[in-house]
Amino acid sequence: MRHGKMKTLYGLYKTIGRDAFLEAVKQYSGHAYDTVEAALADMESRWFDEDRALTEADVMVLDYNSGRLRGFDSIETSSSVTTKMEVLA
């Protein structure tokens, strides 16, 4: 059962797991990251749009909340992550 919307990129990482998170990040950022910490720090400070209204992190969280997380369907995940995603959808 879903209790509210995802609020942070860190929360998204904790929900889908390290490998799935780093794979999904590739769809939102033009950079490759070796660690979750590097991805979080960079995406939370990098603007997604020219108006500087949304960061890459904001867009990724918004897409997750609307069920459109880019690249997630193509990620091979454990059954526990898949189950979490099905429950949250």
Phi, psi and omega in degrees: 000133182272130180245080179090180182264157174293136183251333184227159176294325177297318177298322177296315177302315181294330181284314186263347178094161187301304186296315179295321179297309181297327177290317180294326180302327180301334180282343185249342183229144179279013184241152176260139182235138177271336183231155176297319182300318179295318179296314180300310183298315184289315183291331179282349180245357182259125181288138178272325184239162182293333181282355181057042178262332183227139173269169175302323179297316179302315183294319180296317179293317178299317179296319177299314182295333179263006177078021183237037181296112184297135176082351184288324180296331183271357182276133175279118184237162176289163182296331180293322178290317179299317179298318178300316182295321180294320180292321182284339183287000000 
